[in-house]
Every structure is written in C-alpha cells, then in structure tokens.
C-alpha cells in the first residue's frame, strides 16, 4: 500500500523520520530496504557517514514523499523497511543512494524478503552498486570520508572567542525548545562541532522534560510545545548561518541563527508570540535588539501566543518641556513645567550608585554633582514612560526619559559610569525606550573602568561648616572678605534672604545672608505661620537659586556666624531681584553700608509702581518720602531748594519740560518694553564710518578667539540676519554648547550665537569704546502703563517696533529714570502736530497701554497734566471700540 508523508529528518544515509502531512506529532521511522549506510558514533563517525546522510538530507528533508513498506524486523526496535519515491515520477530510494554510492547492499539482503517484487528490486540494486564501484563513487572512493566531529566542547568560551565575528555554516540537528538547539557547526569541511546553542535575544517557554534528580516529568510551560514545533518545522536539519556572540552563565553558546532566505529566526518566533525578548542578551546584539523589540510589540498588539490576554499599558502621548529645578540624586529630579507646577520624577531604567554598596557609595555625590552641573535650571524635554506603584517604603514613582540638547540624560550618566542599568522583569512596562542602548553603554563603561566601575574610589570632599560657631566664622571672614565674587553653590534655601552655600575651592560651608534687604520670614514647621509673602519669597529663592552656581561677596558677619554680603545669580544681584518682585524691602542702613542703596531703592520703587508683592496695596499719597525718592534727580533738586511742601507745589506748577532730540529706535525689549535708541548727531555719523571700517577689517581677517569667550568681553559678532560684523558684548556663556549670549552695543538687540561666529574686536584704538562709546541708549516711553497680560504686551512690542521701524523720529526727553534711562515721548516730524499725535498716544489709542494710575512727581506738573488728559481721551476711545486690552471690558475693575 502506497502512503504519503513528510520527511521530518534524516538519521543516517538509510533511515528517515516521517510525519503525517497534517499532524506533525504523528511520526514513524522508515529505513531504506536492502541497504545500509555508515553510522554516526560519539567515539568517531564511520567514514563517509556525514556525506551519506547529507545526500539524503538535502534531497528529502521538508518534502512530501510517497513510501511503501516491504518488510519489518520485529525484534529490537521493530523497524520498518521500504522504498521511497518523490511525487510526480521523481527519484526513487534506495536506488538513487546506491547509484551515487552512498549506501551498500546488506550482506543478508536476499533473506529479508523472498517475494518476486523484492527479488527484482534487489537485482536492480546489485547492478547499480556494481556501476558505483566501477566509477569509485561515494563509499567506494579510495580515500577521504574522514570528518573530525567533536560532540563535547570542553571550553565553550574559547570556542566562542574563536568563532566570534565569523559567519559559521551549520545544520540544526535537534530542536530542544523554541530557543535551544543542537547544532552541527561546520567552520571547515573537515572539522565539525556538535553542541547546544541558545538563540540570542529571545526566551521561549520550556517543553515537557524529566527532572534528573527525582525522575518526575515536568509539564511544558504554556506555548512551550508550540514554540518548539514552530522552530522545528522551519529549521530542523536545514542549512543555516550562525553568528556566535558569546556564552551563557552555564557555558552554553549564544548566537544568531539565520535562515539563508528568511534571515534571523528570532524575530519570526517573537512575532508569532512564542517567545519574549531576553534582556540579558541585549549587549551582545546591540542595535539588532531594536528589531526584536518591534517584533515582540507586534505580537503584543495582535495578542497572539503568550500575549493573548495582553493589555497594553496606557502611556502619555508626546513630551513636555520643563525646567530642572532640583537634583535630589543621580536618578531623581524635580522639574517645573511652564505653569509653575513642580513634581518629582525618576529617570527610567537607571539607578544611582548604590549607597549600600561600599564600592559604589563614594560615587553618589560625584554622580549628583555631574547631573547638577549639566541640568540645574536648564530647559529639558520630558517623556513619561510609566509609573511604578508604591511598594516597600517607596511612594509611587513616575519614570521618565529626560532629554537635554538632544541627548538622553540617563544614557549620559551610564556612559560616564555614574549610574547602573536596572534589570527589569519581563512584565515591567516602565522601562526606557532605549533600554538596549543603556545596557550596551553600561558594558562599555565597565570595560573602560569609568566612574563607579573604576578600580579606585574618588577622593572624598569634606566641607567645613564655618557658620557652626561665631569663632569659626570670624577666622574665615578675613579670608573671604579679601576676595571678590567667590564662586559658590547654593546648597539649601532657608528663607528668601538666607541660604546655605558651599564654597568648593575653600571646602567651606556657610550660612549666607543677603545684605541691604529684609525678606519676610517663612514658616519653618507646620505649626508656625509665615509672615505675609514669606512663603512666596522662599519659593522664589528656591526657583532662582537652589543648587545654582552663584558668586558671593562677603562683607560682614551677623551675631550667630552667618556671613552677610551680596549673592549674584547669572551675574545679577539676587537681592535686587527679590526687591524688584516685591518680596523684600530695603533696609536703608545696611543698604547704605553695603554700597547698593541706589540699586536697591530703584528696584523697590519699580515694585511699588507695579504693586507687586508686599506693595500690592501701596498708595503714593500715603508715602511722601517714597514719592520724593521716585521723583528723580530734577524733582529732588526742587524739593531740596524749597522744602518738601513748597517743592511739591513747585513741581505741580512747573511747565512741561521740552528737550527735543532726533533719534532712531533700534530695539524694543519684549519683557520690559524699554527701548534702545540712537541719538542722531556726531555719534551716529561716526558709527557709520566705524561700522564700514569694522566690516572691511573682519571681511579680510580670519582670526578666531584664542579661547572660550568670557562674560563681559567686548568682541566682534556676526549678526544672524544679515551676516555682517558688529561690536558686541558677551552677556552669558554656555561652555557645553559652545554658544554665547551677546548684546550688540550700538543697537541694543541680543541673540544667542555659536562661538565660531565670534572674533576678537580687532584694533581697539579704532573700534574700542575709547574710539566710540556704545550708541544704544536706554529709553522708555513716558506717561504709559503697559498691561501685565503677556499677549497684550507682545502686541504692544510689535506695534511700537512697527511704528518706529526704518524712520527717524523726534524724542522729547520728559525726565530721566532712577536707572539713568531717558523717559521720552516719540513723534514723527512729518505727521505729528501735537502731543495727541505722538507714538505714545497711538499705543494708548490701540488699547495696548493706559495712562498711569500712580503718577510720579514729574508727571504731576501742569504741562504733563495736559498730555495726560489727551491720553485719557485716547484710552476712553479705545475702551468704547473694545480695542486691545479692552476687548473684554474694563480690566481695571479687578
């Protein structure tokens, strides 16, 4: 009876394993009738055993054949013997094998079956064998057939090193499970090795197995049998290419198995849902691991195999921009969003040096400082990868990926040896999207001995607390008071004006108190109540100073060992910033003593005028002294000559000041709405000549800066919009990005440009400040109060810029502000006939400013009142027409 089956494998040159075409588990073994082939033996294969089997393997494996059983031998294994033919009139076996000389006729072949059919077959085979012998085919060759095959691998690591980087031809001899194979490696035609190989990058469920310790059978894991069958039907006894990558902890080879046509088998197993990604192989595979992750994700999305009940974790879409406001540890940050809200986040998949590990613990402060220098106060992009629920003594943690200047922060830490990579469980969904890159970076950092992987710990830095006692503070005062602007780090903010600072170069820790001001006290515990605006002052100081690099000027000591002085953030006095926000008041005596009184009183007046913070309900009428302070130099001279009361009266009756000057408006500051103007005259004429010579000089000069620019340096800068060279001053410098903030001193505008667009100024006698002072003069528009709403302020900036663009205007200097800025009314000489046709009036008429509610002394003069009446009419017209800030009604009612 002719039957049909599929060839699963070939055991030797005369024996096949067949299975049912629709049921792969239904198997039977069939030997070719009347012939025998050389055998495989662990102590040494018989000659031509491999070639004999390989002839049959290449011809039959994976193909559907027809077979007929001629006889059986009931003893022993009860084996069946028969003939096999390929469908469609193809080759017949054992005829083809005998013809090629890969099998011999059995000595007892005539006694196996005495039927007439068998005798005819036997006679035909004898003829074919005689021809093969005559032609010295196959087994009848006079030499060869010796292949050295090792079935034991004494040193798997040595073998892996020998084969690493080479693509080795191999045959899959057995599939133990979806990720474990017995392979015959063939690095050369005469030397083979048969051993176990783990498929790199995947972990398949186990199959049914017997425990060797107690002999009990352990059932397969879910989908273990299916995974084995999936690989077996596609790879068993097929030729493959293997890239050996390394060894497992159990000394088993790990490698990538590639089908000649379909490529690596691992993605196909994963996509079928019959395995999971093996994180421990990530460093071996490198970028190839990303392909495996995608295949696993496809199986999860399709809910196939192991993932049939998978529910995808909900991930927040997109990323948000935030500012890093505090570095708690090397893996925990506090960030602040645009709305001002702060939250704590953890970097995904990375861990700071373990405090409990004696080798890693010393690197904890180093790692934190590494992160602080790069991130504190910087704008970053944050993507939430997941949330880790509360467990043990930990609260819920938000796991995020933080990117700064396009670089993953977690990856930077790991690359420098300041963090290790967390080994996630298979079901962890909060891992980093570049988890495989992190593992590879960790391995490279370990190999290079970077950071906490170095053989020696870092030198421990111990800070001495000099504010611990008054005596210790006095000893340190003489050293610090002789120095100017000592670099320091704000370690803790105690209140709006009191800090703990670290001075690294002195290994000193200080309590530092701001001089010249008094900030309201904040609550130190839940049972204590803050003074008004005390908490706001503390929050402001935390936002602007905590963990920042600052500079301090030490002036004196307080009674408990606190160092009194000025603290500079980004080269700007923080006391002035605090006062300007209305979160501190000026202490006159200490301000005069420190020499900062003028700056601080001017800042306080600005806060009063804007009704900020402590001055939210301030009334100039109830504060005559402050009114005089805000009146400016002219008003002060009047009051000094005539007395306080007479001076006020004189200011009230004084005519409007007339001081007309031709100007160009070169820049409008979008934050303060202050102007930069050029006064037309000899200065502007000289500027034209200087600019022409300056451009020609730098067009022919290619000299670059000798080193990184410093804040305050006067340089030549190439403006982005026109590509021309102008005089500029460096305001801030970013050494990491190699960029600098510069201000063009003759025009007042600023931009951030790379260092390669900066050059030395050149001939300072021709181009320096002694040749021509900066032509951009500070100015502000008189009689105007701008809205606080950012949208309307932006419209006001745009309107003023357009109104002043590309034309010469006339400015009447009404007064000079406390900071020395010109307070002006701008006119177009071709169109303006009176104060009501000024640029100032146009801004009010468009609803983008209002006349001031709190008048300064010079604004109370008789002449100024006439201007204010005209502005009031413009404002009323803008209200009626619902223009600008009045589009939703009267905003002053609030």
Secondary structure, 3 states (H helix, E strand, C coil): CCEEEEEEEEEECCEEEEECCCCCCCEEEEEECCEECCCCCCCCCCCCHHHHHHHHHHHHCCCEEEEEEEEEECCCCCEEEEEEEECCCCCEECHHHHHCCCCEECCCHHHHCCCHHHHHHHHHHHHHHHHHHHCCCHHHCCCCCCCEEECCCCCHHHHHHHHCCCEEEEEEEEEEECCEEEEEEEEECCEEEEEEEEECCEECCCCCEECCCCCCEECCCCCHHHHHHHHHHHHCCCEEEEEEEEECCCCCEEEEEEECCCEECHHHHHHCCCCEECHHHHHHHCCHHHHHHHHHHHHHHHCCHHHCCCCCCCCCCCCEEEEEEEEEECCEEEEECCCCCEEEEEECCEEECCCCCHHHHCCHHHHHHHHHHHHCCCEEEEEEEEEECCECCECCEEEEEEEECCEEHHHHHHHCCCEEECCCCCCCCCCCCCHHHHHHHHHHHHHHCCHHHCCCCCCCCCCEECCCCHHHHHHHHHHHHCCCCEEEEEEEEEECCEEEEEEHHHCEEEEEEECCEEECCCCCCCCCCCCCCHHHHHHHHHHHHCCCEEEEEEEEECCCCCEEEEEEECCEEHHHHHHHCCCEEECHHHHHHHCCHHHHHHHHHHHHHCCCHHHCCCCHHHCHHHHHHHCHHHHHHHHHHHCHHHHHHHHHHCCCCCCEEEEEEEEECCCCCCEEEEECCHHHHHHHHHHHHHHHHHHHCCCCCCCCCCCCCEEEEECCCCCCEEEEEEEEEECCCCEEEEEECCCCCEEEEEHHHEEECCCHHHHCCCCCCCCCEEEEECCCECCCCHHHHHHHHHHHHHHHCCCCEEEEEEEECCCCCEEEEEECCCCCCCHHHCHHHHHHHCCCCECCCCCCHHHHCHHHHHHHHHHHHHHHHHHHCCCHHHCCCCHHHC
